[in-house]
Amino acid sequence: MEDKEYNDHPVFDKLSNYAKFYKILSFSIMRFATLGTSSLINIDTFVYSSMQGTLEAIKDILEKGRLGDAYVLLRRYYDAAIINIYINLYLEEHFNYENFNVEQIQNWLEGKDQLPDIRKIDNYLKKSKSVTAIYKLLQKDKRYSELRKRCNNYTHYNFYYNILRNDNQVFLNRISILHMFSKDLENIFIWHLSYLFYIKDVYMMSSDYIDNLDFGETPEPDYQYLVAPFIQEIFDTVIKENRMDLATEIKRKTPMNLR
């Protein structure tokens, strides 16, 4: 691609920043056990490193001008986010010390069974009282249903223009599609982190608390509520910047010291 306006589009920095975030998150949450499974390592560690890889692949494909294929991978990223939230919520609501291994999730980990399809997962989120407030805020308009429809159109070639936009020699509306893609990417990222911070606020924890314990020192009072700097930065620059309603609800629910 030799189009300067295309190559300089902010979406490329956005993809790099989001991929970097998942890379850091993958490492930082490794120490938290996934209760409800027999896994010795937090299963989200590999989910987030996989999501990092998907975002890096999207960037590579966009750099080649293949907008249609980028949308297909965007749907995959969205599916990964939905599945990740479902698993964490399902474990949260079904784990107890009499049900130490939650069968549905353990079977999925062992390759014995599949998870419900996306529509059933959405229905589960809708009915869960644990995330009612976030669900309603995210569903207050049609942005996510329309986003899903766009991804599906490119995945299944529902219209002829979906084929044309995967041809990097066809320049019709290329920048306007890139603008839309960038906003869709941002909305999925916000969707994922809003649910994640709401369900697993421990993932926001700074390493200071664990570091003190590792060195045999007694952590300062409320150290467990300190937020990791990279979490605060993404909360400020992405969630608060674009969806203050979600930021307010997350801060209302969590004891973590989000600013």
Secondary structure in CASP SS format (residue, H / E / C, confidence):
PFRMAT SS
TARGET T0000
AUTHOR 0000-0000-0000
METHOD secondary structure of the structure
MODEL  1
M C 1.00
E C 1.00
D C 1.00
K H 1.00
E H 1.00
Y H 1.00
N H 1.00
D C 1.00
H C 1.00
P C 1.00
V H 1.00
F H 1.00
D H 1.00
K H 1.00
L H 1.00
S H 1.00
N H 1.00
Y H 1.00
A H 1.00
K H 1.00
F H 1.00
Y H 1.00
K H 1.00
I H 1.00
L H 1.00
S H 1.00
F H 1.00
S H 1.00
I C 1.00
M C 1.00
R C 1.00
F C 1.00
A C 1.00
T C 1.00
L C 1.00
G C 1.00
T C 1.00
S C 1.00
S C 1.00
L C 1.00
I C 1.00
N C 1.00
I C 1.00
D H 1.00
T H 1.00
F H 1.00
V H 1.00
Y H 1.00
S H 1.00
S H 1.00
M H 1.00
Q H 1.00
G H 1.00
T H 1.00
L H 1.00
E H 1.00
A H 1.00
I H 1.00
K H 1.00
D H 1.00
I H 1.00
L H 1.00
E H 1.00
K C 1.00
G C 1.00
R C 1.00
L H 1.00
G H 1.00
D H 1.00
A H 1.00
Y H 1.00
V H 1.00
L H 1.00
L H 1.00
R H 1.00
R H 1.00
Y H 1.00
Y H 1.00
D H 1.00
A H 1.00
A H 1.00
I H 1.00
I H 1.00
N H 1.00
I H 1.00
Y H 1.00
I H 1.00
N H 1.00
L H 1.00
Y H 1.00
L H 1.00
E H 1.00
E H 1.00
H H 1.00
F C 1.00
N E 1.00
Y C 1.00
E C 1.00
N E 1.00
F C 1.00
N C 1.00
V C 1.00
E H 1.00
Q H 1.00
I H 1.00
Q H 1.00
N H 1.00
W H 1.00
L H 1.00
E C 1.00
G C 1.00
K C 1.00
D C 1.00
Q C 1.00
L C 1.00
P C 1.00
D C 1.00
I H 1.00
R H 1.00
K H 1.00
I H 1.00
D H 1.00
N H 1.00
Y H 1.00
L H 1.00
K H 1.00
K H 1.00
S C 1.00
K H 1.00
S H 1.00
V H 1.00
T H 1.00
A H 1.00
I H 1.00
Y H 1.00
K H 1.00
L H 1.00
L H 1.00
Q C 1.00
K C 1.00
D C 1.00
K C 1.00
R H 1.00
Y H 1.00
S H 1.00
E H 1.00
L H 1.00
R H 1.00
K H 1.00
R H 1.00
C H 1.00
N H 1.00
N H 1.00
Y H 1.00
T H 1.00
H H 1.00
Y C 1.00
N C 1.00
F C 1.00
Y H 1.00
Y H 1.00
N H 1.00
I H 1.00
L H 1.00
R C 1.00
N C 1.00
D C 1.00
N C 1.00
Q C 1.00
V C 1.00
F C 1.00
L C 1.00
N C 1.00
R H 1.00
I H 1.00
S H 1.00
I H 1.00
L H 1.00
H H 1.00
M H 1.00
F H 1.00
S H 1.00
K H 1.00
D H 1.00
L H 1.00
E H 1.00
N H 1.00
I H 1.00
F H 1.00
I H 1.00
W H 1.00
H H 1.00
L H 1.00
S H 1.00
Y H 1.00
L H 1.00
F H 1.00
Y H 1.00
I H 1.00
K C 1.00
D H 1.00
V H 1.00
Y H 1.00
M H 1.00
M E 1.00
S C 1.00
S C 1.00
D H 1.00
Y H 1.00
I H 1.00
D H 1.00
N H 1.00
L H 1.00
D H 1.00
F C 1.00
G C 1.00
E C 1.00
T C 1.00
P C 1.00
E C 1.00
P C 1.00
D C 1.00
Y H 1.00
Q H 1.00
Y H 1.00
L C 1.00
V E 1.00
A C 1.00
P H 1.00
F H 1.00
I H 1.00
Q H 1.00
E H 1.00
I H 1.00
F H 1.00
D H 1.00
T H 1.00
V H 1.00
I H 1.00
K H 1.00
E H 1.00
N H 1.00
R C 1.00
M H 1.00
D H 1.00
L H 1.00
A H 1.00
T H 1.00
E H 1.00
I H 1.00
K H 1.00
R H 1.00
K H 1.00
T C 1.00
P C 1.00
M C 1.00
N C 1.00
L C 1.00
R C 1.00
END
